[in-house]
């Protein structure tokens, strides 16, 4: 059974929406940032700060490759996870990638109170966020399905993901 893999920029709601999708489908929910936290005993932003980007990249690859081995789970990824080709390949092996696409205004609204957990957005205004999103778009376009999350109705977004997942996995052995 294929995994549902949620990708997208930081603050688009991957974890919140992922939990809702998992609950509706009675599937296990996994989060790459939570997996890193369990292994490293510190949040992602702290790990990046204390051990640097190279160490974090290794921790992220380990989390992704471990979670991607599951079958029939919902996986929420960090905003930069798919910028690493290794991670994309691991997630695509047994997963359907859903790009949760927002606009820069939504991301700014969703993240402005959580900058401490998102050091990459520290001091970033609307224009900087839009620039970062545009730079990453080529990586997010590797997704099998693009879902707009601008309307902010979590149940409607979850239902759209589920409908696409069922359509794409129709006829698979469960």
N, C-alpha and C positions, 0 to 999 in steps of 0.2 A: 504494500500500500504506500503510495507516494506521500511525502511530507508536504505541508503547506509552509512555504518560506516567505516571510514578510521582509521586504527590503525598502529602503527609502531614507530620506534625509532625517537627521536628528529632530525629534519633536513632532513628527507627523502622526504619532499615535500607534506605532507598531506593537508595543507591549500591551497597551489597553485593548486595541482591536484584536490582537492575537489571543489574549485571554478570553475574549468574548467568542471568537470563532471556535476555540478549543472547547469551551463550555457547551456551545450549541451542538457541536459534533461529538461531544463526549470523547475528545482526544486529549492526549497529554500536551501541556504547553511547556516549551523550553525557550529560554532567552539566552543569547550568547553572552551578554554582559553579566547576567546572573551566574552563568557557568564560570566565567572568569573570576567573579567575586568568590565563588565557593572554592576554587582552586588556589587563588592567590591571597585570600583572606583580606582583600581590600577592594573598594570600588574601582571601576575602570579609570575614572579621572585621577584618582590617587596613584594608581599603578603607573599611569602615563607620566605623572609628575615625578614619582620617586625612582622609577626604573627606566624610563625613557621609551621612545617610540619603537625601537628595535625589539626590546623585550616584550612590549605590549603586542607587537605583531606576532611574535611566537605564541604568546598566551592566547591570542585571538584565533590563530590557526588551529591550535590544539582544541579549543572550545568548539569551533566550527566543525572540524573533522570528526570529533567525538559525537556531537549532536546530529550531524548529517547521517551517521550510521543507523540511526533509528528509522523505524518505519511507521508511517501513519501518525506523525506528531506535527504540531504547529510550532514553527521556529521563528522567533523574532530576532532580528540581527541588529547590531550597532549600525549607526548611520554611515560609517566608512568601511564596513565589512566587505562590501562588494568591490571596493577599489583594489583589492588584492585578488588576482586571477586564481590563485590557489583556492581561496575561499569560494569563489564563484563555481569553480569546477566541482568542489566537494558538495556544495549545496545543490547543484543541478543534477548530480548523479542519481539521487533518489528524491528529488523535490521539484515542485512547481513553484517558480518564483513569482511573487506578486509585488509589484512596485506600488507602494502607497504614495501617491503623488499629491503634494499640497502646493500652495503658492507661498511666496516669501512672507506675506502678511500673516498667514495662518501660523507658520513656523515661528515668526517673531512673537506673536501673541502666546503661543504654546510654551515658548522657552524663556521668555523674559524674566520669569521668577525662579528659574532653575539653572542659572548660569554657573553656579558653583559646581554643579554636576556635569556641566557641559563647557569645559574650559575653551574649546574651540570656538565658542560663540561669545566669549567674554568681550564686552565692548562692541560687539557687532550690532550694527543698525540694520535697517531694512535693506539698504543697498548692498552691504557686505554679505548678508545672508543670501540675497538673490544671486550675487556673484558666485558664492560657494555652491549654491544649488545648481547653477548653470554649468560649473566646472565638473560636477559629479554626474550630471545627467547622462552622459555617455555610458557610465557604469550601470546606472539604474535601468537604462534601456535594454539591458540583457535579460530583463524579466520576461516571463511568458505572458503575463497579464498586467495591465496598468489599471489601477483603481484610483479614482479621484477621491480624496478624503477632505475636500474643501467644505462640503456640506455639514460635516461634524456630527452626523447621526450615526453613532457607533453601530446600532443594530442594523441599519440599512447597509452600511459598509460591510459588516460581517456577513450579511445575507448575500451580498453581491460576490464576495470572495467564495462563499460556500457554493453558490450557483455555478460559478466558473470552475471551481475545483471538481464538482460533480460532473460537469460537462466534459472536462478534460480527462477524467479518470473513468468515464463510462465504459463498462465492459471489462475493466481490470479485475483480476482475481483479488478478492479481499482477504 
